[in-house]
Amino acid sequence: VDPSAQRPATADPAPLAELIAELAPQLGNRGLLTAPVDVEPYLVDHRRLYRGRTLLVAAPATTAEVQAVVQACAARGIPIVPHGGNTSYCGGATPTESGVEVVLATTRLRQVRAVDPANNSITVEAGCRLADVQDAAAANGRLFPLSLGSEGSCTIGGNLSTNAGGTAVLRYGMMRELVLGLEVVLPDGRVLDQLRGLRKDNTGYDVKQLFIGAEGTLGVITAACLKLFPAPAGHATAWVGLASAADAVTLLGVLQSALGDALTTYELVPTIALDLVLEHVPDTTAPLSSNHPMHALVEVTLSALDSDLPARLEQALGAAHERGLVGDAVVASSLAQREALWKLRETIPEAQTREGASLKHDVAVPTSDVPAFIDAGRAIVERSIPGARLVAYGHLGDGNLHFNVSPPKLGAGPGNARDFLAHGPALKRELHDLVAQFRGSFSAEHGIGRLKVGELERYEDPVALDVMRRIKRALDPQGLMNPGKVLDDGR
Ligand SMILES: Cc1cc2nc3c(=O)[nH]c(=O)nc-3n(C[C@H](O)[C@H](O)[C@H](O)COP(=O)(O)OP(=O)(O)OC[C@H]3O[C@@H](n4cnc5c(N)ncnc54)[C@H](O)[C@@H]3O)c2cc1C
């Protein structure tokens, strides 16, 4: 099947008029946006890499309305771009420049349908913001553990469709591991109803998993039943100074042995990242009085029975200090101090942006390989762009690094941002080749979207790619769901 053969060739106003006439009685004015001022926010992605065009933005408020939009579009061969909080790093929710697509916004699918504390589950609609789901869980004495920098604006549908990770993956897993059930409108308009709160269900293929991480290319997720956990009794948070990434990996193992799965966060912060934060972000101070090449932000989550965990964390760090593994460490003694330590980690992207242009790579290798990967990657960066500064930080507990590169300090290398950014494609190729040598991932958290379609073609196992194309064809034979994203369809 050549999907390009089935794609509508031109933006013809006739289908739009027909579509609006068919959908208006059900969706009303609030559900059908055509005025340029209303449509504009849906046309540009978060990183401003892409600007698309659209026939119409449909904002259905119920699953039945989503079904109506999908059916009406399928009947006319009109492609659909699902759109949540628009925080994708890869342009996944932005329409192409063709102008023939309908953006399906989930802004009005915002109901929390049910909270079941006894089953430790919550059923929410896809357009619910992540922060609202966390709040709804907390109001019922439970925790929904997914936590991201974008949680105030990203949606559950987007989190599911990108299989989002974040800062608590070490303990709770990625979004895929937090899902019990899904409701999805398929490309032909049928509703797949797997919206159940079961932890055990071995009845055939686990079909719902197909839609997690599919980035809107297989259907529109309308609701999900998510796992909840007991609300934590508190946290113990430490900032640790270390000699190297290798020591950080060793300490991770030591802390896992001492603290078990209470260890929730283990983030790597090299000195260069800390220095950028201290230079550019107001109200930040160095957490330790001594200097160290590497740092780790460590957090354990306390349950009601774990009141001695903070002491066990301090003991474990003290013992590691005595054997020379840890240079220095501080354990937060107040909520304000905990927040101050987190701020040092969470504002690294902002600090790097303020420092100037940067080349970003979202990679994963087995945690044990991270030190060797950083060394080999640094050598590539130094050879490719003399004077460039490697800022490799992130979720060490998951083997996931934001392998970012900042330009040389003024006068030490390629003069301006354009010269520096021109090195991006060649550097990306070498770094992603290195990732492949480590059997790692060139997109650990952020998915493929439009940005990384070529990388998937290049690095994915051909058999896996073939399976993906067969699944896509089976579910979406007209190629109408989020065309041009994830799989190369000739665009
Ligand atoms: C400041 C910041 C911090 C971030 N931190 C992290 C992080 O720590 N970990 C991480 O994994 N990611 C992170 N991200 C990126 C992350 O992928 C998104 O924040 C989030 O998961 C996307 O949700 P969204 O609602 O914004 O989706 P969108 O950007 O709107 O869409 C993302 C993709 O999902 C599809 N989609 C959206 N809704 C649906 C639906 N209902 N049905 C089918 N398809 C749908 C879209 O078509 C698109 O392909 C971060 C982003 C920002 C801006």
The ligand as a Gaussian input file, in Angstrom:
#p B3LYP/6-31G(d) Opt

LIG

0 1
 C        8.880000      21.881000      29.840000
 C        8.673000      20.493000      29.300000
 C        9.125000      19.412000      30.032000
 C        8.939000      18.111000      29.549000
 N        9.412000      17.086000      30.299000
 C        9.224000      15.832000      29.863000
 C        9.692000      14.737000      30.638000
 O       10.311000      14.899000      31.682000
 N        9.429000      13.496000      30.178000
 C        8.750000      13.277000      29.003000
 O        8.521000      12.114000      28.649000
 N        8.336000      14.276000      28.235000
 C        8.549000      15.557000      28.632000
 N        8.115000      16.592000      27.855000
 C        7.493000      16.292000      26.549000
 C        6.228000      15.485000      26.723000
 O        6.076000      14.549000      25.660000
 C        4.980000      16.253000      26.823000
 O        5.057000      17.259000      27.799000
 C        3.655000      15.463000      27.033000
 O        3.736000      14.087000      27.254000
 C        2.837000      15.673000      25.799000
 O        1.515000      15.927000      26.168000
 P        0.633000      16.990000      25.393000
 O       -0.744000      16.908000      25.950000
 O        1.250000      18.336000      25.402000
 O        0.635000      16.367000      23.936000
 P        0.737000      17.106000      22.521000
 O        2.019000      17.844000      22.385000
 O       -0.497000      17.897000      22.266000
 O        0.742000      15.830000      21.553000
 C        1.794000      14.916000      21.604000
 C        1.484000      13.758000      20.635000
 O        0.376000      13.007000      21.118000
 C       -0.703000      13.020000      20.180000
 N       -1.934000      13.136000      20.978000
 C       -2.257000      14.079000      21.886000
 N       -3.447000      13.792000      22.454000
 C       -3.885000      12.638000      21.883000
 C       -5.043000      11.829000      22.035000
 N       -6.015000      12.141000      22.910000
 N       -5.163000      10.714000      21.277000
 C       -4.210000      10.361000      20.378000
 N       -3.089000      11.108000      20.193000
 C       -2.930000      12.219000      20.940000
 C       -0.442000      14.191000      19.269000
 O       -0.972000      13.990000      17.981000
 C        1.078000      14.213000      19.244000
 O        1.560000      13.289000      18.320000
 C        8.286000      17.900000      28.296000
 C        7.823000      18.995000      27.571000
 C        8.014000      20.285000      28.053000
 C        7.523000      21.438000      27.245000

